Amino acid sequence: MKTTRTIIFAKAPLAGFAKTRLIPALGQEGAAALARNMLIDTLHEAISADIGVVELCVTPTIQDSAWQGVTLPTGIEISDQGEGDLGERLSRSVARLALNGESVLLIGTDCVEMTGSLLRNAAQALLEHDSAIHCTTDGGYALLGLNRYNPLLFSDMPWSSNDVASLTLDRIRKFGWSLHVGEVLRDVDEPQDLEFLPKKWGVYAVA
């Protein structure tokens, strides 16, 4: 199979910085602890997929003190998200890979249903399609796979709204790209989402 690069966009799991919408339920330290576990779990699932390079794209830069004490798996590449809104940061990453002819899977760390098997299936879909997506129940997407690049895919997007997935789908279709749509997944962003954590995350019960 053609190798596919998985890029994981992540904030440092710092109290008051990561998973802030969960602070009312978990407190700053609890939300940060969950963010750290979700980050590490996502990295291990991406590595287990064994489809190509796993790249962690971080904010702030990995040299920042916010990353002190965070032990990351070996064998991954680390890059900086840089400046701009999420669309600009995503666009830069895809543009860089497009120059090398690489396929890419863009994911975050919010989806506890993100598994190595799901990532392998998405990479397989990119062998036959220009793009692949797993939308989320809140109107966003947990995974976007691309063989092609168009900066308009990410520009002027109302990030963190429930229109992100539908607008992304509309743009892909307007580009004329072939598209594989996978199962709808759940992100854990709000206190009410905590009930969807797998049993292994049970220590994060709503306060």
Long-range contacts (C-beta under 8 A, 24 or more apart in sequence): 1-51, 1-123, 1-124, 1-127, 2-103, 2-126, 2-127, 3-51, 3-52, 3-53, 3-102, 3-103, 4-51, 4-52, 4-102, 4-103, 4-104, 4-105, 4-122, 4-123, 4-126, 4-145, 5-52, 5-53, 5-54, 5-55, 5-97, 5-102, 5-103, 5-104, 5-105, 6-46, 6-49, 6-51, 6-52, 6-53, 6-54, 6-55, 6-104, 6-105, 6-107, 6-119, 7-55, 7-57, 7-79, 7-93, 7-104, 7-105, 7-106, 7-107, 8-39, 8-42, 8-43, 8-46, 8-54, 8-55, 8-56, 8-57, 8-107, 8-108, 8-109, 9-57, 9-81, 9-86, 9-89, 9-90, 9-106, 9-107, 9-108, 9-109, 10-39, 10-42, 10-56, 10-57, 10-58, 10-59, 10-108, 10-109, 11-35, 11-58, 11-59, 12-58, 12-59, 12-60, 12-64, 12-66, 12-67, 12-70, 13-39, 13-70, 14-66, 17-66, 19-189, 21-189, 21-190, 21-191, 22-188, 22-189, 22-190, 22-191, 22-194, 24-191, 25-191, 25-194, 25-206, 25-207, 26-194, 26-204, 26-206, 26-207, 27-207, 30-204, 30-207, 33-204, 34-188, 34-201, 34-204, 35-109, 36-70, 37-201, 38-109, 38-110, 38-112, 38-188, 39-70, 39-109, 40-72, 40-73, 41-112, 42-107, 42-108, 42-109, 42-111, 42-114, 43-72, 43-73, 43-76, 44-73, 45-114, 45-115, 45-116, 45-119, 46-107, 46-116, 46-119, 47-73, 47-75, 47-76, 47-116, 48-116, 49-116, 49-117, 49-119, 49-120, 49-123, 50-116, 50-120, 51-105, 51-119, 51-120, 51-123, 52-102, 52-103, 52-123, 53-77, 55-79, 57-81, 57-89, 57-93, 85-159, 86-154, 86-157, 86-159, 87-154, 87-155, 87-156, 87-157, 87-159, 88-154, 90-154, 91-151, 91-153, 91-154, 91-155, 94-146, 94-149, 94-153, 94-154, 95-149, 95-151, 97-149, 98-148, 98-149, 103-145, 103-146, 103-147, 104-145, 104-146, 105-132, 105-143, 105-144, 105-145, 106-143, 106-144, 106-145, 106-146, 107-142, 107-143, 107-144, 108-142, 108-187, 110-142, 110-187, 110-188, 110-189, 111-136, 111-142, 111-143, 111-185, 111-186, 111-187, 111-188, 112-186, 112-188, 112-196, 112-197, 112-198, 112-201, 113-142, 113-185, 113-186, 114-142, 114-143, 114-185, 118-143, 118-182, 119-143, 121-182, 122-180, 122-182, 125-180, 125-182, 126-180, 128-178, 128-180, 129-177, 129-178, 129-179, 129-180, 130-172, 130-177, 130-178, 130-179, 131-172, 131-177, 131-178, 131-179, 131-180, 132-179, 132-180, 132-181, 132-182, 133-165, 133-168, 133-169, 133-172, 133-179, 133-180, 133-181, 133-182, 134-182, 134-183, 134-184, 134-185, 135-165, 135-169, 135-181, 135-184, 135-185, 136-165, 136-184, 136-185, 136-186, 136-187, 137-184, 137-185, 137-186, 137-187, 138-162, 138-187, 138-189, 139-163, 139-164, 139-165, 139-166, 140-164, 140-165, 140-187, 141-165, 141-168, 142-185, 142-187, 143-182, 143-185, 144-168, 145-180, 148-175, 148-177, 150-175
